[in-house]
Amino acid sequence: MKTRWIGTSWKMNKTSDEVAAFCQQILPALQGCPEWIQSFLIPPFPYVQQVGEALDSVDTLTGVQNICWAEQGAYTGEVSAKMAKDIGASLVEIGHSERRELFNESDHTVNLKVHAALEQGLMPLICVGDSLEEKRWGVSLESIVRQVKIALHGVSPEQLARVWIAYEPVWAIGEQGIPASAEEAESGLAAIRAGVRQCFGEACAEHTVLLYGGSVNPDNAAELLQQPNIDGLFIGRSAWQAEGYAQLLQIAASVDNEVACV
């Protein structure tokens, strides 16, 4: 059975009490997940260890939403990959569009952070996406492939096996986001896989984990997961409550059961 990656980033939301409640509520759903569903949670940095400890009995990965490219030094307010690993993180979300827009993240710093994560044995979850203007101009695919190629510059084929890539159209993110159709999501991820294939070859491209994120919800999750180049979902607000996340995990399991029975 093909592995499905189903996870969420909480962005700057939840307090310690809310984190504890979420973990308690979601635990039964995670315990009931089939083995081919790989769940992951990316809370705000102060709660990474809390989530990891609360869900220690299940196979759920935890991550951080950002790291610095440097290992240590005079970088006030920053967190290193080594620190993230030290508190139990397995994943590092890198290059989210909000980081790029609000905090001047560039393709170059994304690449530096990818290498910093890999050097510490962490899995980079690289986020790429096209703007509404790029969509209107018809250059979406060129834009996202460029971001992927720069992010992976200097990464070896062996390291690529530990990299995840999420396609998150900027125009599809947030409360005002316009959900992408399954065809649009598949088109973007097919282009990304083709770009990885061009740089690393067929075998590497075939095994690279590609996720879709951007206004994912219970109404469109099943259709998204049926697309050939979508290996999993990186979900926003629809998974911020335990009931919503549990429902999406159930949908993912049901979709793969249906596919297996065909």
C-alpha positions as a Python dict, from the first residue, in 0.01 Angstrom:
ca = {
    (1, 'M'): (0, 0, 0),
    (2, 'K'): (132, 344, -94),
    (3, 'T'): (224, 565, 202),
    (4, 'R'): (12, 876, 246),
    (5, 'W'): (146, 1178, 435),
    (6, 'I'): (-129, 1374, 614),
    (7, 'G'): (-32, 1667, 834),
    (8, 'T'): (-81, 2025, 938),
    (9, 'S'): (108, 2334, 1051),
    (10, 'W'): (-64, 2535, 1325),
    (11, 'K'): (117, 2857, 1230),
    (12, 'M'): (104, 3102, 1527),
    (13, 'N'): (-195, 2945, 1699),
    (14, 'K'): (-272, 2755, 2023),
    (15, 'T'): (-155, 2783, 2382),
    (16, 'S'): (-11, 2503, 2594),
    (17, 'D'): (-354, 2410, 2731),
    (18, 'E'): (-502, 2403, 2379),
    (19, 'V'): (-212, 2188, 2259),
    (20, 'A'): (-271, 1941, 2544),
    (21, 'A'): (-642, 1922, 2463),
    (22, 'F'): (-576, 1867, 2092),
    (23, 'C'): (-328, 1586, 2158),
    (24, 'Q'): (-565, 1413, 2398),
    (25, 'Q'): (-854, 1437, 2154),
    (26, 'I'): (-660, 1329, 1844),
    (27, 'L'): (-482, 1032, 2004),
    (28, 'P'): (-760, 775, 1936),
    (29, 'A'): (-772, 874, 1568),
    (30, 'L'): (-395, 842, 1536),
    (31, 'Q'): (-398, 506, 1711),
    (32, 'G'): (-657, 387, 1460),
    (33, 'C'): (-466, 502, 1152),
    (34, 'P'): (-362, 229, 909),
    (35, 'E'): (11, 179, 881),
    (36, 'W'): (28, 343, 539),
    (37, 'I'): (-89, 679, 678),
    (38, 'Q'): (204, 890, 805),
    (39, 'S'): (69, 1170, 1021),
    (40, 'F'): (269, 1480, 1109),
    (41, 'L'): (214, 1794, 1316),
    (42, 'I'): (406, 2121, 1302),
    (43, 'P'): (317, 2331, 1608),
    (44, 'P'): (469, 2663, 1713),
    (45, 'F'): (825, 2610, 1835),
    (46, 'P'): (751, 2633, 2213),
    (47, 'Y'): (517, 2332, 2190),
    (48, 'V'): (713, 2092, 1970),
    (49, 'Q'): (845, 1892, 2263),
    (50, 'Q'): (504, 1892, 2432),
    (51, 'V'): (339, 1747, 2122),
    (52, 'G'): (612, 1489, 2077),
    (53, 'E'): (581, 1368, 2434),
    (54, 'A'): (200, 1365, 2431),
    (55, 'L'): (192, 1156, 2112),
    (56, 'D'): (495, 941, 2186),
    (57, 'S'): (286, 622, 2169),
    (58, 'V'): (190, 674, 1803),
    (59, 'D'): (391, 711, 1483),
    (60, 'T'): (335, 1085, 1437),
    (61, 'L'): (620, 1308, 1326),
    (62, 'T'): (663, 1656, 1472),
    (63, 'G'): (835, 1952, 1314),
    (64, 'V'): (920, 2320, 1339),
    (65, 'Q'): (795, 2599, 1114),
    (66, 'N'): (1133, 2757, 1042),
    (67, 'I'): (1504, 2742, 1123),
    (68, 'C'): (1807, 2964, 1076),
    (69, 'W'): (2066, 2859, 820),
    (70, 'A'): (2344, 2903, 1078),
    (71, 'E'): (2426, 2645, 1343),
    (72, 'Q'): (2485, 2903, 1617),
    (73, 'G'): (2589, 3263, 1671),
    (74, 'A'): (2458, 3619, 1697),
    (75, 'Y'): (2120, 3562, 1530),
    (76, 'T'): (1881, 3712, 1783),
    (77, 'G'): (1539, 3548, 1779),
    (78, 'E'): (1641, 3264, 1549),
    (79, 'V'): (1639, 2888, 1610),
    (80, 'S'): (1894, 2650, 1461),
    (81, 'A'): (1839, 2306, 1311),
    (82, 'K'): (2045, 2163, 1596),
    (83, 'M'): (1807, 2320, 1850),
    (84, 'A'): (1505, 2188, 1661),
    (85, 'K'): (1649, 1838, 1665),
    (86, 'D'): (1735, 1872, 2034),
    (87, 'I'): (1368, 1919, 2129),
    (88, 'G'): (1255, 1620, 1923),
    (89, 'A'): (1165, 1765, 1583),
    (90, 'S'): (1191, 1540, 1279),
    (91, 'L'): (1072, 1790, 1018),
    (92, 'V'): (1148, 2148, 922),
    (93, 'E'): (895, 2351, 725),
    (94, 'I'): (1097, 2578, 495),
    (95, 'G'): (995, 2855, 256),
    (96, 'H'): (625, 2893, 331),
    (97, 'S'): (478, 3183, 133),
    (98, 'E'): (409, 3377, 453),
    (99, 'R'): (777, 3350, 544),
    (100, 'R'): (872, 3468, 196),
    (101, 'E'): (629, 3761, 196),
    (102, 'L'): (637, 3881, 556),
    (103, 'F'): (993, 3794, 658),
    (104, 'N'): (1183, 3837, 329),
    (105, 'E'): (1263, 3469, 285),
    (106, 'S'): (1436, 3423, -50),
    (107, 'D'): (1505, 3124, -271),
    (108, 'H'): (1868, 3152, -161),
    (109, 'T'): (1793, 3138, 212),
    (110, 'V'): (1552, 2851, 151),
    (111, 'N'): (1841, 2658, -4),
    (112, 'L'): (2070, 2740, 288),
    (113, 'K'): (1806, 2621, 535),
    (114, 'V'): (1750, 2298, 340),
    (115, 'H'): (2119, 2217, 377),
    (116, 'A'): (2120, 2315, 745),
    (117, 'A'): (1829, 2079, 810),
    (118, 'L'): (1984, 1791, 618),
    (119, 'E'): (2316, 1831, 799),
    (120, 'Q'): (2134, 1772, 1129),
    (121, 'G'): (1941, 1471, 999),
    (122, 'L'): (1612, 1660, 980),
    (123, 'M'): (1368, 1627, 691),
    (124, 'P'): (1307, 1954, 505),
    (125, 'L'): (948, 2016, 399),
    (126, 'I'): (1003, 2269, 122),
    (127, 'C'): (704, 2488, 39),
    (128, 'V'): (672, 2641, -308),
    (129, 'G'): (387, 2826, -471),
    (130, 'D'): (278, 3065, -742),
    (131, 'S'): (116, 3403, -689),
    (132, 'L'): (-218, 3509, -832),
    (133, 'E'): (-33, 3736, -1076),
    (134, 'E'): (183, 3446, -1197),
    (135, 'K'): (-130, 3239, -1240),
    (136, 'R'): (-289, 3513, -1451),
    (137, 'W'): (28, 3554, -1656),
    (138, 'G'): (43, 3181, -1726),
    (139, 'V'): (386, 3127, -1568),
    (140, 'S'): (284, 2927, -1260),
    (141, 'L'): (464, 2609, -1356),
    (142, 'E'): (788, 2787, -1447),
    (143, 'S'): (777, 2974, -1117),
    (144, 'I'): (730, 2674, -891),
    (145, 'V'): (986, 2459, -1075),
    (146, 'R'): (1241, 2742, -1044),
    (147, 'Q'): (1179, 2755, -668),
    (148, 'V'): (1223, 2378, -639),
    (149, 'K'): (1546, 2369, -839),
    (150, 'I'): (1703, 2649, -634),
    (151, 'A'): (1589, 2492, -305),
    (152, 'L'): (1751, 2161, -405),
    (153, 'H'): (2075, 2309, -541),
    (154, 'G'): (2369, 2111, -401),
    (155, 'V'): (2146, 1840, -253),
    (156, 'S'): (2270, 1487, -328),
    (157, 'P'): (2043, 1206, -453),
    (158, 'E'): (2088, 1035, -117),
    (159, 'Q'): (1978, 1349, 68),
    (160, 'L'): (1681, 1396, -166),
    (161, 'A'): (1530, 1079, -23),
    (162, 'R'): (1474, 1275, 302),
    (163, 'V'): (1317, 1581, 136),
    (164, 'W'): (945, 1653, 107),
    (165, 'I'): (806, 1918, -127),
    (166, 'A'): (468, 2087, -80),
    (167, 'Y'): (295, 2277, -358),
    (168, 'E'): (91, 2554, -196),
    (169, 'P'): (-47, 2808, -443),
    (170, 'V'): (-30, 3148, -273),
    (171, 'W'): (-375, 3227, -410),
    (172, 'A'): (-521, 2919, -242),
    (173, 'I'): (-392, 2981, 111),
    (174, 'G'): (-577, 3139, 402),
    (175, 'E'): (-933, 3242, 480),
    (176, 'Q'): (-963, 3428, 150),
    (177, 'G'): (-793, 3153, -48),
    (178, 'I'): (-947, 3019, -368),
    (179, 'P'): (-928, 2637, -349),
    (180, 'A'): (-736, 2492, -641),
    (181, 'S'): (-911, 2228, -843),
    (182, 'A'): (-772, 1878, -826),
    (183, 'E'): (-652, 1927, -1184),
    (184, 'E'): (-465, 2246, -1095),
    (185, 'A'): (-302, 2082, -793),
    (186, 'E'): (-202, 1779, -1001),
    (187, 'S'): (-63, 1999, -1278),
    (188, 'G'): (163, 2182, -1032),
    (189, 'L'): (292, 1867, -868),
    (190, 'A'): (343, 1691, -1200),
    (191, 'A'): (560, 1985, -1307),
    (192, 'I'): (755, 1964, -982),
    (193, 'R'): (817, 1592, -1027),
    (194, 'A'): (930, 1657, -1382),
    (195, 'G'): (1172, 1922, -1253),
    (196, 'V'): (1312, 1681, -994),
    (197, 'R'): (1342, 1418, -1267),
    (198, 'Q'): (1541, 1657, -1483),
    (199, 'C'): (1788, 1723, -1201),
    (200, 'F'): (1809, 1382, -1031),
    (201, 'G'): (1674, 1120, -1269),
    (202, 'E'): (1365, 903, -1288),
    (203, 'A'): (1421, 686, -982),
    (204, 'C'): (1477, 980, -747),
    (205, 'A'): (1182, 1172, -887),
    (206, 'E'): (951, 874, -851),
    (207, 'H'): (1030, 839, -481),
    (208, 'T'): (1025, 1208, -386),
    (209, 'V'): (738, 1286, -150),
    (210, 'L'): (509, 1552, -297),
    (211, 'L'): (232, 1710, -92),
    (212, 'Y'): (-46, 1951, -179),
    (213, 'G'): (-159, 2231, 51),
    (214, 'G'): (-394, 2522, 0),
    (215, 'S'): (-754, 2532, 126),
    (216, 'V'): (-762, 2154, 172),
    (217, 'N'): (-1086, 2049, 342),
    (218, 'P'): (-1310, 1742, 383),
    (219, 'D'): (-1493, 1827, 62),
    (220, 'N'): (-1188, 1818, -168),
    (221, 'A'): (-942, 1592, 16),
    (222, 'A'): (-1052, 1265, -144),
    (223, 'E'): (-1034, 1397, -499),
    (224, 'L'): (-692, 1550, -434),
    (225, 'L'): (-557, 1222, -299),
    (226, 'Q'): (-672, 1039, -610),
    (227, 'Q'): (-433, 1239, -828),
    (228, 'P'): (-126, 1041, -937),
    (229, 'N'): (136, 1296, -824),
    (230, 'I'): (-19, 1385, -487),
    (231, 'D'): (141, 1170, -218),
    (232, 'G'): (-24, 1349, 71),
    (233, 'L'): (-181, 1665, 207),
    (234, 'F'): (-36, 1956, 402),
    (235, 'I'): (-348, 2100, 562),
    (236, 'G'): (-422, 2436, 717),
    (237, 'R'): (-716, 2547, 927),
    (238, 'S'): (-931, 2242, 842),
    (239, 'A'): (-698, 2034, 1061),
    (240, 'W'): (-642, 2280, 1346),
    (241, 'Q'): (-917, 2117, 1551),
    (242, 'A'): (-886, 1751, 1645),
    (243, 'E'): (-1222, 1660, 1493),
    (244, 'G'): (-1124, 1810, 1159),
    (245, 'Y'): (-785, 1642, 1151),
    (246, 'A'): (-940, 1308, 1249),
    (247, 'Q'): (-1194, 1339, 968),
    (248, 'L'): (-921, 1407, 712),
    (249, 'L'): (-717, 1109, 834),
    (250, 'Q'): (-1027, 894, 792),
    (251, 'I'): (-1085, 1026, 441),
    (252, 'A'): (-726, 946, 345),
    (253, 'A'): (-760, 590, 474),
    (254, 'S'): (-1092, 545, 293),
    (255, 'V'): (-955, 670, -39),
    (256, 'D'): (-668, 424, -31),
    (257, 'N'): (-897, 139, 70),
    (258, 'E'): (-1115, 215, -232),
    (259, 'V'): (-814, 229, -464),
    (260, 'A'): (-680, -99, -325),
    (261, 'C'): (-1010, -272, -393),
    (262, 'V'): (-1032, -165, -758),
}
